[in-house]
Every structure is written in C-alpha cells, then in structure tokens.
Amino acid sequence: MAKFVQLSREFLRNPSLDFFIPRKKEVSLEEMREKVRKRGTEIILVEFERPNIVEDNLYPQLERAGRKIFEFLERESFSPIKFGFFAKKKCYLVFECTVKELSRITKKMGPIFEDEENVERFLAKEREFRPFLENGRWWAFEFRRHTKPEEAVSDYIRENYRSLGKNVGIKISEGFRILKGEEVLIPEILDELKEFLGVK
C-alpha cells in the first residue's frame, strides 16, 4: 500500500505515459561486486530446490522461513538489517548482517544477588571462567556456539527445518547450500539482488 501511494505521488508530480513503461537499468556483475564490497556487510544466501507447489502457497512459506532465520540472527547478535526471498528454478533466502564475526566470548547475565536459589544454580554450572558480581547481579563469560552468521544459519536450518513452512521445510531438509559475500552474485538472481540491495 505504501509503495502504491509513493508511486501515485511521483506520477502526480510528473504525469507521463512513460511512467507506465518499466525502466530497467542494466548493472554488470562487476558493478554488483563493487556494491557488495562497499557495503561492508555480510550477505548470506541460502539456496535449495524449489518445492512443487503453487506460488500462492510457496511465497508465504518463503517469507516465514526468512523471518524465522532473521529473528534467530537477531537473537544471536549478528545484527541483521534485511531479509528477502526469491523463487526461480530454485529457491533463495537472502540475509544482510552488519556483523561478519563475533568474539568467541559472550557476557551472560545471571540472577540478582538476593535470589539465593538461582544464584546457587548459576554458580554451580561448569565454566572455564569464574562468575563475577556487577551492580548487584551475577554475570559470567561463556563461549558462543557460533561466531559467524553463515555457520549459525546452517545449524539453525538443520535443527529447525520443520518450523520453516511445511513444503519449504521438507525441501530444505533434503539439501541446501549457503553462499556469502560475492559468492551470492549468481547470474540467475542478479536482478533480484540488485533490487534487494537497492542498487540504482
């Protein structure tokens, strides 16, 4: 709706029949490589076989899968800023994260010092580093399971494919591959990636 409103405003400012003729600017593979480098983000692409279902059923499942993975990346502190999905001969989920790699260590919040039962449980856990008190609360340094977003996405899909939509989940469980950075610039989806990245 918002996109339609904006297009209407642009047409009213400059009415013309040319407005109804799609203007498509070709962008070369090398130009796209340069755009990806300039962004300095981590772009991750999940590629898998297309389920044999109608588009009305496919696209909501792709959106669900993309949103689930996006929310997981947020929880894991990879700071995703956008996700998208395309369906051609194969299906693609694409994510852009501002964090390419995290430290091995993360600071885990524990209970407040007055909560005796939970404090005992927190302190009893086996750790490589000693827990510590800070502003009336216990904290501990722990090792992250994942330090790179592409590794996190791969494990998440393998462990949670059933939550990614019935048909998409089944198909992705049969096999997928993950590409990152300039590897995502597959000729078949170059136009879709151009749109996803907002390349003029």
C-alpha positions in Angstrom: 0.0 0.0 0.0 2.8 2.4 1.0 4.6 1.7 -2.2 1.5 2.4 -4.3 0.9 5.7 -2.5 4.5 6.8 -3.2 4.3 5.8 -6.9 1.0 7.8 -7.2 2.7 10.9 -5.7 5.5 10.6 -8.2 3.1 10.3 -11.1 1.0 13.3 -10.0 4.2 15.4 -9.8 5.2 14.4 -13.3 2.3 12.8 -15.3 3.5 10.9 -18.3 2.8 7.7 -20.3 6.5 6.9 -19.8 5.7 6.3 -16.1 3.9 3.1 -17.1 6.8 1.7 -19.1 9.2 -0.1 -16.8 12.7 1.4 -16.9 15.3 -1.2 -16.3 19.0 -0.2 -15.9 21.4 -3.0 -16.5 24.0 -3.5 -13.8 27.0 -5.6 -14.6 28.4 -8.4 -12.4 31.5 -6.3 -11.7 29.4 -3.3 -10.7 27.4 -5.6 -8.3 30.7 -6.9 -6.8 31.8 -3.4 -6.2 28.5 -2.5 -4.5 28.7 -5.6 -2.2 32.3 -4.7 -1.3 31.3 -1.1 -0.5 28.5 -2.1 1.9 31.0 -3.9 4.2 28.2 -6.2 5.4 27.9 -9.9 5.3 25.3 -11.0 2.7 24.2 -14.7 3.1 22.3 -16.7 0.6 20.5 -20.0 1.2 19.8 -21.9 -2.0 17.7 -25.0 -2.2 15.4 -26.9 -4.6 12.0 -25.4 -5.3 9.0 -27.3 -3.9 6.4 -28.4 -6.4 3.6 -26.2 -5.1 1.8 -23.2 -6.5 3.2 -19.7 -5.9 0.3 -18.7 -3.6 1.5 -21.4 -1.2 5.2 -21.0 -1.8 5.8 -17.3 -1.1 4.2 -17.2 2.3 6.3 -20.2 3.3 9.5 -18.5 2.0 8.6 -15.4 3.9 8.0 -17.4 7.1 11.4 -19.2 6.7 13.2 -15.9 6.1 11.6 -14.2 9.1 12.4 -17.2 11.4 16.0 -17.1 10.4 16.2 -13.3 10.6 14.8 -13.4 14.1 17.4 -16.1 15.0 20.2 -13.9 13.7 18.9 -11.1 15.8 18.9 -13.3 18.9 22.5 -14.4 18.2 23.7 -10.8 18.0 24.6 -10.8 14.2 22.6 -7.6 13.7 20.7 -8.5 10.5 19.2 -5.5 8.8 17.2 -7.1 6.0 16.0 -10.4 4.5 14.4 -11.3 1.2 13.4 -14.4 -0.8 13.2 -15.3 -4.5 11.8 -18.3 -6.3 13.1 -19.2 -9.8 14.2 -22.7 -10.8 15.5 -22.9 -7.3 14.5 -21.0 -4.1 16.7 -18.4 -2.4 16.6 -16.8 1.1 18.9 -13.8 1.4 20.1 -12.0 4.6 22.3 -9.0 5.2 24.1 -8.7 8.6 26.2 -5.9 9.9 28.3 -8.3 11.9 30.6 -10.7 10.0 32.2 -12.3 13.0 31.6 -12.2 16.8 34.2 -12.8 19.5 34.3 -16.3 21.0 33.3 -14.9 24.4 29.9 -13.5 25.4 28.8 -12.0 28.7 25.9 -13.9 30.1 23.6 -12.3 32.6 22.8 -14.2 35.8 20.4 -13.6 38.7 20.4 -10.7 41.2 22.5 -11.5 44.3 19.4 -11.7 46.6 17.9 -14.6 44.6 19.7 -17.3 46.6 18.2 -20.4 44.8 19.0 -19.2 41.3 22.4 -17.8 42.4 23.4 -21.3 43.6 22.3 -22.9 40.3 24.1 -20.2 38.3 27.4 -20.6 40.3 27.2 -24.5 40.2 27.4 -24.6 36.4 30.8 -25.7 34.9 32.6 -22.9 33.2 36.1 -22.0 32.1 35.9 -18.6 33.7 34.9 -17.6 37.2 31.5 -15.7 37.5 31.5 -12.2 39.0 29.3 -9.7 40.6 28.5 -6.4 38.9 25.9 -3.8 40.1 24.2 -6.4 42.3 23.9 -9.1 39.7 25.9 -12.2 38.8 27.5 -12.4 35.4 29.7 -15.0 33.6 31.8 -15.1 30.4 30.8 -18.1 28.2 31.8 -19.3 24.8 29.4 -18.7 21.9 28.3 -21.7 19.9 28.6 -19.6 16.7 30.9 -16.7 15.8 29.9 -16.4 12.1 26.4 -15.8 10.7 26.7 -18.4 7.9 27.6 -21.1 10.4 24.7 -20.1 12.6 22.2 -20.2 9.8 23.4 -23.6 8.6 23.0 -25.1 12.1 19.6 -23.4 12.6 18.2 -24.8 9.4 19.4 -28.3 10.1 17.9 -28.2 13.6 14.7 -26.2 12.9 13.7 -27.0 9.3 10.2 -28.2 10.5 9.4 -24.6 11.6 10.2 -23.1 8.2 6.9 -24.0 6.4 5.6 -27.4 5.5 6.9 -27.8 1.9 9.8 -25.4 2.2 10.9 -27.2 5.4 10.8 -30.7 3.7 12.7 -29.5 0.6 15.4 -27.6 2.5 15.9 -30.7 4.8 16.8 -32.6 1.7 19.7 -30.3 1.0 20.8 -26.7 0.7 23.9 -24.7 0.2 25.0 -21.4 1.8 26.9 -18.7 -0.1 28.2 -15.4 1.3 29.8 -12.2 0.1 30.4 -12.0 -3.6 29.5 -15.7 -3.9 25.8 -14.7 -3.7 26.0 -12.9 -7.1 24.5 -15.8 -9.1 23.6 -14.5 -12.6 20.1 -16.0 -12.4 19.1 -13.8 -9.5 21.3 -10.7 -10.2 18.2 -8.5 -10.9 16.6 -9.7 -7.6 19.8 -9.0 -5.6 20.0 -5.6 -7.2 16.5 -4.8 -6.0 17.2 -6.3 -2.6 20.3 -4.1 -2.1 18.6 -1.0 -3.5 21.2 -0.6 -6.3 20.3 2.3 -8.6 
